[in-house]
Amino acid sequence: MVINRAMIDETLKALENNIKLIVYKNCGHSPITDRTDDLLKEITEFEKN
């Protein structure tokens, strides 16, 4: 699924503090596969806060 930046910004605004935008450079469309360790670290840190 491809979405535009306006849709991302709208979602970020709607969910306020309950969301975090993560952008990985040089990553394909599947960070779960391409950057598993980095993504798990981000999720774990987000859940702690």
C-alpha positions in Angstrom: 0.0 0.0 0.0 1.3 3.4 -0.9 0.1 6.5 0.8 1.0 10.1 0.4 2.6 12.4 3.0 -0.7 14.3 3.6 -2.3 11.0 4.7 0.7 10.3 7.0 0.5 13.8 8.6 -3.3 13.4 9.1 -2.8 10.1 10.9 0.0 11.5 13.1 -2.2 14.5 14.0 -5.2 12.3 14.8 -3.3 9.9 17.1 -1.2 12.6 18.7 1.1 11.0 21.3 0.0 7.5 20.6 2.0 7.2 17.4 5.6 7.6 16.1 6.7 8.0 12.5 9.7 5.9 11.7 11.5 6.4 8.4 14.4 4.2 7.3 16.6 5.2 4.5 17.6 2.6 1.9 14.9 0.3 3.1 12.5 -1.4 0.8 8.7 -1.4 1.3 9.0 -4.1 4.1 10.9 -2.9 7.2 9.7 -6.0 9.0 11.9 -8.0 6.7 14.6 -5.5 5.7 15.2 -3.9 9.2 13.8 -6.4 11.7 16.2 -5.6 14.6 15.9 -1.9 14.2 12.1 -2.0 14.0 11.8 -4.2 17.0 14.1 -1.8 19.0 11.9 1.1 18.0 8.7 -0.7 18.9 10.1 -1.8 22.3 11.3 1.7 23.1 7.9 3.2 22.1 6.0 0.8 24.3 8.1 1.7 27.3 7.1 5.4 27.0 
